[in-house]
Amino acid sequence: MFKRNTTPVETPQPVQAVERITSVLGSGVIWHGSVNGSGGVRIEGAFEGEIALRGMLVVGETGRVTCQNVRANTVIVAGAVRGNITTQKLEIRATGRVWGDVVTTAFVTEEGAFLRGQIRMEESVDLNLEPAPEATPSEAAQAESIAQTPIQIHQPQPQPEPVTESTQKLQRKKKTETQ
């Protein structure tokens, strides 16, 4: 009647580690240029240019991004993005605003989020990111040389006391005592 279940229980697969934010563009910063590389970036200020990340991009509530095309593994928008987004996963929060077309494999939105553009869902998305740059042998040798160079700390030399009448009297007194 009460038999023990002998079928093996499947153990859940380990959850993939959440990407970390390694760089932050603060709310008082305005940046014109490009952000490329790997790692997570959080934008709280204004950014205009090109974004191509092998990692996570978070546009905070105060963040304003204007790009031709944003490319990143994961994009979370709580601020404003003007430009097309190509990503494996896009999440638009309730305060998020996106003006542009989206190509993604996963799309999440909260009530109140805004999107003006087209969404194209794909089985897989090619982000066309350049391979992560590796250090050349000369750069690696230079870094090793710098790492092995001992740090020299220069101690300030003591300054002689200014000669005043009281120090002259003290010096005369010491001379007479030693004689």
N, C-alpha and C positions, 0 to 999 in steps of 0.2 A: 504494500500500500504506500508506504513512505520510502521510496528508494532514493538513494543519493544520485544526483545527476553526474554522470561520468563523462559527459561531453566536455571537451576543453573549452574554456571561456576565452574569447579573443581579447587580448590586451589592447587597449587603445593606443594608437600611434602617438608618439610624442608630438606635442604642438610645436610648430616651427617658431623659433625665437622672433619676437617682435623687433623690428628695426628700430635703432636708436637715432635720436637727433644728435648730430655731432657739431652742427653749426647753426647759429641763430643770427638773423638780420633783424636788429632791434626796431622798435616802433618809431624811433626818431631818425632812422637812417633811410636815405634815398640812394639807391644803387642803380647805375646804368652800366650794363656790360653783360657778362655771361657767367653762368655757374655750371661747371662740368665736373664730373668725377664720380666717386662713390661715397656713400654715407648719407645720413639724413640731414635735411636742411629745413629749418623753420623760418618763415618770413613773416615778420610782424610790421615791417615798414613798407616802403614803396620800392618795387623792383621793375626795371624795364630792360629787356634784352632777350637772352637765350638761356633756357634751362634744359640741361641734358644730364640726368642723374641716374646712377646705378644705385638706387636707394629710395628713400621716402622723401616726399616734398609735402610740407604742411604749410598752408597759407592760413595764418591765424586771423582772428576777427578783425584786427586792425591792419592786416596785410592787404596790399594792392599790387597785383602782378599784371604786367602787360608784356606779352610775348607773341611772336608769330606762332610758335608751337612749343608747348611744354611737354617734355618727355621725361618720365620717371617711372620706376617700378610701381610705386603707390603714390597717389595724390589725394590729399585730404584738403578740402576747401571750406574754411569757415569765414573767409574774407571775400575778396573780389578777384576774379581772373578774367582778363580779356585776351583771348587767343585760343587756339585749338589745343586740345589735350590728348596725348597718346600715352596710355598707361595700361598696366595689367589690372589695376584696381583703382577706381575713382569713387571717392566718398564726398558728397556735398552735404555739409551740415545745415541746420536750420537757418543760420545766419549767412550761409555761403551764396555767392552770386557768380555765375559763369556765363560769359558771352563768347561762344565759339563752339566748334564741332568737337565731338569726343569719339575716340576709338579706344575700346577697352574690352577686357574679357569679363570683368565684374563691375557692377554699378550699384552703389548704395546711396540713397538720398533720405533726408529727414523732412518731415512736414515743415513747410515754410521755405525750403530751399528754392533757388531760382536758376533755371537753365534756359538760355536762348540759343538754340543751335540744334544740330542733329546728333543723335547717338547711334553709333554703329558698333554692335556687339560682334566680336570675333571669337573663334575657338582659341586662337593665340595671337599675341601682338608682338611684332618685331619693333623694338624701340630704336633700332639703328644707332646704338651707342657705340662710341669708339672703345677699343679695349682699354682696360685700366693701364695708365702709364707705369712703366717699370723704370727703375733707376738704371742709367747707363753705367758701365764699369767705372768710368772716370768719376761720375757722381758718387758711386758707392765708395770708391777709394777715398775721395775727398771727405765724405761723411765719416768714414772710419778714422781718417787722420785727425779730424776735428774731435772725434769722440775720445781719442787717445791722448790728445794734448792736455798736459796738466794745467789746471786753472791757477793763475798767478794773481794773488791778491796783494796789492800794494798798500802797505801801512803808511799813513801820513807820518812824516818826520816831526818830532816834537820841536816846537818853536821856542827859541830862547826867550826868557822873561825880559820884558822891557826894563831898561835900567832907569830906576827912579832914585830919589834921594834916600829913601828908606833902605833900598837894596844896597846902595853904595855904603851906607853906614854899617849895615850888617856884614858886608864883605870886609870892611876895614876892621871890624871887631873880631872876625874870625882870624884875620891875618895876625893881629896883635896877640891873640890867644895861642896861636901855634908857635909863635917866636919865643 
